[in-house]
Amino acid sequence: MADDSDLWETHSGWWQDGFTDGADPEYEEQILPLAAELLAGHDRVLDVGTGEGQVARLAVAGGAELVVGVDPTANQVVEAARRAGGPLYARSGAAELPFADGVFDAVVACLVFEHIEAVDRAISEVARVLRPGGRFAFFLNHPLLQTPGSGWIDDQVLDPPEQYWRIGPYLIEDSSIEEVEKDVFIPFIHRPLSRYVNALADAGLTLRKMLEPAPPPGFLARAAEYAEAASIPRLLVLVTEKDRV
């Protein structure tokens, strides 16, 4: 099987077709509106793991003066530039950002760090390029409730039968390659929430707000067979601020 970087190049179309331009209800109804709200009022924005640029374009539409998107995948950067919309783009991983210290007012990463091996270095780089008082809007698949092995259980042994959400081995860091649909393989890294929070603290990024929104209506409509789906958050957003000293 190809290495991780080759997998992202090979399957970039899966992301572009399935998660942009209104194709995915979680992005359209939840992630993008939250990103717009958290980036509002910030003039210089960096989108880490920009993909084809939908969050970067959103920041431009919201009034940011300078928006830069970075992604290590060539096919994503090329497509982002083709879709235009105002941002600048560069091919770069998160662990070595090609920018001077303190040049951005806000950094955003949407469902990116689950795919980054060098997590401590990447978070340190985010802190480095933020100005003091700058914001890091950090979107994650919920580390507790979206653990590998988690999922709905239809328990027919009980009388009456029950449905409940099974949580996988949360405390164990796990790196895997998942077949997200037929013949599409994507690398994922699970870490407990404390791993991220402690790395943020070590980098001088103070947690100001934590969001655990319920899945949006468009997603719930696809999961109508699970009556309790609205009580299981899929998304976690950590809103942090770079220390001023």
Secondary structure, DSSP 8 states (H G I E B T S, - for coil): ---HHHHHHHTHHHHHHHHSTT--HHIIIIIHHHHHHHHTT-SEEEEET-TTSHHHHHHHHTT-SEEEEEES-HHHHHHHHHH-SS-EEEE--TTS--S-TT-EEEEEEES-GGG-S-HHHHHHHHHHHEEEEEEEEEEEE-TTTT-TT-EEEEE-SSSS-EEEEE---TTS-EEEEEEEETTEEEEEEE--HHHHHHHHHHTTEEEEEEE-----HHHHHHTTT-TTGGGS--EEEEEEEE---
